[in-house]
Each structure stands twice: as structure tokens, then as C-alpha cells.
Amino acid sequence: MTDIHTPLTRRRAVLRLAAGAAATSSFGVLAQSEWPSRPVRIVVPYAPGGSSDTLGRMIAKHLGETLKQTVVVENRAGAAGMVGSQHVARSAPDGYTLVVSGIASHVLAPVANPSMFDPVKDFTHIAMLGGPPLGMVINAQRGVTDFKGFLAFAAASPQGVSWGSPGQGSHGHLTGEMLREATKLNMVHISYNGGAPAVNDLVANQIPLGVMTLSSSNAMVDAGKLRLLAVSSSRRVAAYPNSPTFSELGYPQLTGTTWFSLSGPAGMPAAIVSRLNEAVRKGLQTSALLKQLATESMETMDLDAPAFTHYVAEEIARWGPAVKMVNSRKG
């Protein structure tokens, strides 16, 4: 008995059947028409201004120049990136509708809400774009200069320490909750609609602590208004050599970056996937993009499409139990 019973699942099945038919009847035409023959759309499933939007626009500009075709960016925010991602999953797998995927929208959120889409079966994963590590930051007026000082500060706070993240279910939220679990500190989560408003409240001293992408807080760290206590990268960030990694502090389970990537609907032609993967990887090695990545405190990995697809599955296996733990606590 088949499990195709919901409209979305039926639509996915139809799209996959269409993709199969294209494999036998349309690939020759595709090759002759030399994709792309019309503008390509990249959906950023978040509001403008964040790391995903920055990366999406960087890579759209590069792809436009490389493919000799217009590449437009469309922001479709909602549900931790799942609304825009679901829209792409429902689109034709012809290479003209892509999405800036990533750890939040294609690893963490689907574990918590699996009804919207399957992050592996409903997408063609094309290439890693990269992303920033998380930074644990504290308002500079609090007098805390390092992680050890934070532990003492938190232990001496009878009402608990309020801390902000870019949103419920975000990588920053998950990491902060895992830190709370590991330290047994009384940490009270405050969810924001993105990193920018969380940073604003941090700078205004409305909350003492934040866990968010380093690219969203580094300007205020550089200005001396926030102090960077720890980073989630595997090694220290070159721009902040005095800030230790979580692993150095004894919390290796918190190591990871808020990575973003490029994906499309399931069933995309292999030739298009290969061409996009090659273009993205070459672009990320150009001096212009390397400079911009460094400015945004972003790291990347050089992976072909099969290796990247495997990486997505590994990340789901790695972070899934932690997501379920956090959800069980309703924190």
C-alpha cells in the first residue's frame, strides 16, 4: 500500500515522474538549448540582511557572470526557512528555481517539523556555500572578560541569565540550549526574529548574553560594545585570536558552523547540477569572494555534489538527537 496520500506528497510524486520522463525525452533538447536559456531564480528563505541573504546575493552575482544569464534573488521568509524551501521543493526540477538551503532550514527545522518536507528526498543538493561560526557574546558593561568569568557571573545570578538567539530552532538557539544542558546553569532563552534585533538588545543591555552567528555580532565586538567569549568553529577565528573555541573550553559537541548551501527540487538533471557545483566551487576560490567571506567571518568547504549530499545526511544524523532533546525541554 502506498503512502502517497497528502496533496504535497502527491505533488512530489508527480514532479519525480516528470523528472524521470525528462531523463528520456528532454535531456537532448536541454543540451541543445544550453541551459540556462532564461533567468534563474534563487530563493533565500529568510528576510534580507542576514548571512543567508548575503551569501545568496554573492553567489547569484557570480553565477550570473559565469552562466551569462540573469540570476535573481527572491526572499521568502517564514518557519525557520521552511516556507521558502517548501516552495522550491514543489517547483519543477529544471534548474531555474533554486534555494539557499542550510543547517537551519534543511537539518534542524525538518527534525522538529517533519511534515513540511523531507530535506534529503525532496531536494537536489548542489553545493556548499559556507557560513560563519557562532559567537557567544556578552554586553561589555557586564564586566565579564572571558568564559570562566561568565560561568561565575551566571552562577551568581539568582534569577538566571537571559540570553538571546536569532530565533526558536535556530543554530544559535540549539547551541545555547546544549551549553545550558552541559553547564547546568539557569539560562533563560529569549527568542528574536533574526540576529540583528538580538544584537540591538545586547548592545542596549536589555539582555546580557547572546549566541548567534559571528557575522551578525562582529561589528559590535569590533566596536567594543560586546565581548566575544567563545566561537563554535573548529579552530580560532583569525580576526579574534584571543577568543577560544567551545572545544578548547571543554564542549566539543558545540563545534559547528551555521552553514548555507545551494539546493534545488528533487530530480534535477545531473548535467545542470554538475555545472552549478563547478561554478559555485570556482567562485568561492576567487579573490573577490574569498575577501568577502573573510569580511563576514565565513568558512567554506570544497565538496562535489555527491559529497555535499552525503554531508547533509551526516549533519541530520549528528544534530537530530540534540534537536529532539531541546524540544523535549520546551526551552
N, C-alpha and C positions, 0 to 999 in steps of 0.2 A: 504493500500500500504506500503510495507516495505521500510526502509531507508537504506538497505544494497546495496550500490552502488559503494563504493570505494574498491580497492584491499585490503587495510588494514582492512576495516570493514568486508569484506567477509572472510578474513583470521581469524579474531577474531571469527566470527560466526562458522567457521569450527572447530576451536580449542575448542569452547564451546560444540559443538555437539560431538566432540571426547571425551571431558571430561565426558559428560553425558553417552556415551557408555561405557566408562571405569568404571563408577559407577556400571554398571550392569554386566559387563563381566570380568573386570580386577582386581577389588579390592581384590578378593580372591587370585589371582595369586600374587598380590602385597604383601599381607600379608605373603604368603608362601616364597616369595623371600627375605623378610625382608629388605625393603628399608633402607639405600642405598646399592645397590649391585655394584655400580661403582662410580667414583669420582663425587662430587658435585661442581658446578661452581658458584661462587658469582661474579657478575658483579658490579664493582664500576664505576658509570657513570661520573667520574671525573678523572683528572690527578693524578698521585701518589703524596703522600706527604701531602695532606690535611686531614681535620678532618674525612671525609667520608672514605678515604683510611685507615686511622689509625684504625677507628672502624671496618671497613670491615676485615682487617687483624687480628685484635684482636679476633673477633668473629669467623672467619674462623679457626683459630688455635684451639680455644676452641671446636668448632663443630667437627673438625677433631678428636680430642681426645675423645669426647663424643660419636660420631657416629661410631668410629673405621673405618673411611673411609677417603680417601684423599679429602680435600676441598681446591680448588684452587681459587685464586682471579685474575680477569681479569679487567684491566682498559679500559673503552670505553668512552672517554670524548667527550663532544660536546653539544651545545644548552642547557646550564644550567642543564645538567644531563638528558636531554630528549632523546638523541641519544641512550645511553646505556640502558635506561629504556624502550624505544620502542622496542629495540632488545629483551629484556626479555618478554615484553608483547606478542611478536609474537612467543615465544618459546612454546614447549609442556609443559603442566601443570603437569609434572610428578615428580616434586621435585628435579630435577637435574640442573635446571637453576634458580638462584635467583638473586636479585638485592638489593644493598644498596640504599633504597629509602630515602625520607626525605622531609623536608619543601620546599626546593628549587625545587626539581625535581617533586614532587607529590602534591604540593599545589600552589606555586607561579607561576612557569613556565607554567603549564597547563591552568591557568586562562588567562595568556597573550597569549598563543598559544594553543588553544584547539583542533587544527586539528591533532596533533600527536597521542594522546591517551586520554582516559578518566581515570583519576587517581583512580577512585573508581571501575568502571565496568570492566576495563581491567587488574586488578591486584587482587591477593590474598594477603592481608596484614597480616603479620605473627607476628611480634614482634617489640616493640620499643627497639632501641639500646641506645639512649640518644644523648647528644650533648652539646656543650658549649654555654653559653650565648654570646651575642655580647658585645664587649667593644668599647667605644668611647675613642679614644686615640689621643694625640696631641704631636708633637715634643717637647721635654723637653727644647730646646733652645728658644722656643717662650715665655717663661716666664709666661705661664698660669698654675696655680696650681689647679684650681677647675672649676666646671661647671659655676659658676657665673662669674669667670674671663674669661671663654670662651665667654660668652654672650657679655661682654664688648669688648673683642678682636674682635669679629665678627662685632659688631656694629660700631667699629672704623675703619673697613677695607672698604674703598670706592669701591674697585674693587670686593669685595666679598671674601669669604673664600673658597678656593679649598679644597675638601675633597675626599678621595678615598674609594672605596669599592671593594670587591673581584670580582665584575662583574655586568653588567647590569641585573637586575632582581633577583639578589641575596637577601638574607635576610638582609644583611648589607645595600645594596642599598635602599631597601624598607624602612627600619627603618630610615636611614638618610633623605630620602625624606619626611617621615612623621614628622620627627623633624623639617625640614625646613618649612613644612606647618604649624606646631604648633607655631614656634617662629617667622615666617615671616622674617627670616634672609636671606641675599643674600648668599646662599651656592651653589657653583658651583661643580657639580659632575664630578669626574674623574673615569672612569671605568677601572679596571685592570683585567687581566686574572688570577684570584686567589688572595688569601690573601698574599702570600709570596712577589710578586713584589710590592704590595701596601705598605707592611711594609718596604721594601727596600727603597722606595722613601720617606716614612715618616722619616726613620732614616737619610737619606741623606738630609733631609729638603727641598725636592723638592715640597712637599705639606705639609701643617701644620697639617691636621686633617684626621682621618680615622675612619670608622665604620665597624668592621669586627669581626669575632669570636675571643673570648678572647684567645683561644688556639693558634691562629696564631700570636698574638701580645704579649703574656705574657712574653716571653723570653726577649724582648726588654724593656718591662716595668720593669722587674726584674733587668735589666742591667742599668736602669736609663736613657735610651735614649728616652723612651716615657713615658708620664704620662697618667694614666687611670682616665678619668673624670667621667665615668658612666658605669654601666653594665645593661644589659636587663633582668637579672634574677629576679625572684620574691622576692628574699632576697639577701643580700650582700654575695659576694663570700668570703669564709673563708680565702683564701690566700690574699685578698685585703679588709680588714675590713673597711678601710677609704674611699673606693670608693662607693658612693651612687648608688642606683638603679634609673632607669629612673622614676619609680613610685614615689619614695621619692622626686624626683625633680619636680613632678607635671605632668608627662607624662605617666600615667598608660597604655595608648594604645600601648606603645612601649615594654611592657613586653613580653618576649618570648625567647625561646632558638632555636638555629639552630640545630634542632633535626634530627637524622638519624634513619633509621629503616631497617628491613628486609622484603622483599616482593617477590612474585613470580607471574607467569602468572595467570590469572583468571581460576578458575576451578580446583585448586589443591585438591587432596584428603584430607579430613578432618583429617584423621589419621596422615598424614605427617605434616600438619600444626600444629596440637596439639603437636606432638613430637618435632618439631623445636621450637615452642613457649616455651615449657617447658625447653628445653636445653638452649636456649638463656637466659631466666629469671634466671635459676640456675647459669649460667656462670657469669652473671652480679653481682651476690652476692658473688662470690668467692673473697678471699683476694687479689689475683693477679690482677684480672680485676678491682676491686674497687680501688686499688692503682694506676693503670694505668689511670683510669678515673679521679681520683683526680689530677694526674700529668698534665693531658690535660685540666683541668678545666671543665670537662664534668659532666652533671647531667643526670639521667635516671628516668624512671617511670616503675613500675611493673604492666603490663597490659596483660591480656589474649588476644587471637586473636580477638574475637568479640569486646572487649572493645577498642582495638587498632584501629580496623577498624572504629569504631564509632568516635574515636579521630581524625582520618584523615579527616572524613567528617566535623567534627566541625571546624578543622583548615581551611579547604577550605571556609566554611561559614564565618569564622572570618576574614581572610586575603583577600578574594576575592575583596571586595569593595576597600580596600586600593591599591591593585594591579591595579585596573581599574583607580583609581584616579591618581596614579603615571603615568600610561601610557597615560592618557589624557593630562598630562602636558608635555610629551615628554622630561622629565628631565634627 
